[in-house]
Structures are given as C-alpha cells and as structure tokens.
Amino acid sequence: QVQLVESGGGLVQPGGSLRLSCANSGSTQDHYAMKWYRQRLGMERELVAGISKTGSSLFGDFVEGRFAMSRDNAKSTVFLQMNSLKPEDTAVYYCHARRGWSYGAEYWGKGILVTVSS
C-alpha cells in the first residue's frame, strides 16, 4: 500500500528557497510516476511538477525554471527544490503517486504548507 508523507515546508521570505520531500512507504517507488500539486487559498489544485518512472520531468507554466524535481528510488523519496519563491507560491503542496501519468489508482499525501512572506 502506498503511503506518502511530505516534509520540508514552512515559512520562507520572497526570493528564498525550500526543498520539499515526499517519502513513499509501503511500496516500491520506482513503479510510480510522481507529481507535486499545490492548492492556493480559494483556488483549485494545480500541477506543480512531475517525474516519470524513467526520470523525465515536467512543470507547470508558472514554474518558469525556478523549481526542480528529482527522485531517489533507493530511498523511495522524491524532492521538489523550489528557488526564487514568490508570495504567490504560498499554498499547500501535495505529493501524488500513480502507476502512469494518467492511469492507475491515485495516491495522495496529506499535504504540507509553504508560506512565502516577508
């Protein structure tokens, strides 16, 4: 059974950096495509970044080269490195796992809050 646990969130000043981690317990991570979503206050959940089982990645348009996603299958963990953070990046960030980009059962973490504020 897939269990996703996010960590690394918190308060950061505009222009700062954070690295989010998502640990996948209970299953072999390299069987899953992994994604990060976020939900800003009053808005729908949106895709931030994703990484395939083979390491290909994609990003939401708003990322504009500021974020990087990576995976360490040996540790069953994925990472989201976020740089040049903006106040509009303030959101709850969710880790997501699925067998493929668009098929298979979906698994979600509980989410972690990122606040970008001075």
N, C-alpha and C positions, 0 to 999 in steps of 0.2 A: 504494500500500500504506500502510495506517495504521500509524504508529509513535507511541506515546505515551510521553512522558518526564515524570515527576513531579519537582518540586523544591520547596524551601521547608520541608521537615521539619526536625526537630531536637528539642532539649530546651527545654522551657518550664516555668515554675512554674505551679502551680494559680492560676487566675484570669487567666492571661496569654492572649496571642493569637498566632496564626500564620496566615500565608496560604500555602496550597499552590497551586502552578501545575501545569498539565498542558499541555505543548506537543505539538501533533499535527503531525508532519511527514509528508510523503509523500501527503497527501490534503487535500481542501478540507473544513475543519471544519464549515462550515455545512450539510453534508449529513448530519450525525450528531447524534443525541441523545447527550449526555454525562452521565456519572454518576461519582460518587465512592463507592467502597465502602471498608470497613475490615475488618480481621481482628485481633481481640484474641487474645492468647495463649490457646490451648486452646479457642477458640470458632470458630463458623462465620463466614464472611464475611457482612457485613450492609451494606445500602444506607445511605449517609450522606445523599446529596443527588443530585439530577438536574436537568438543564435541557434543555428541548426545543429543537428547531431554531428555534422561534419565540420562545424566551426564557421560557417557562413553567417554573416550578421546583417541586420537591417535596423533602421532607426526611423522614428517619427520625424516629419519635416521640421518640427520646431527644434530638434536637437542641434542642427546646424554645426555638426562637427565637435560639439562640446563634450559628448559622452562616448564612452567605450564600454563594450560588453565582452566578457571573456568567461571561459568555463574551465574548471579543473575537475575532470571526470574522476580522477583518483580520489579526490576529496568530496565528490558529489556536491560541488558548490559552483554557483555562478556568481559573477560580480558585475556591478554596474558602477563604473568610475564616472563621476559627474564633476565636470570642471566648469569654471566661469558661470557659476549658478546665478540665477536671476530670481527676483521675488516671485515671478510668475511660475517658477518651478516648484513653489510650495504646494505640496499635495501629499496624499497617502500613496505610497508606492507598493505595488503588489507583484509578487513573483508568481509565475504561471508555468505549468508544465503540460505538455501534450505529446502524444506519440509522433505526430506530424505537425506541419504548420497549421493545417486546417482540418485534421481528422483525429479521432480518438477521444477518449474521455479527457476532460479538462480538470486540472487540479490547481487550487489557488492557495497562496499563503494568506495569513490574516492581515497583512499589510503593515507598513511602517511609515511613520510620519517624518517628512522632511520639511523643515521650515527655513526659508531663506529671508532673513530680515536683519536690518541693522539695529 
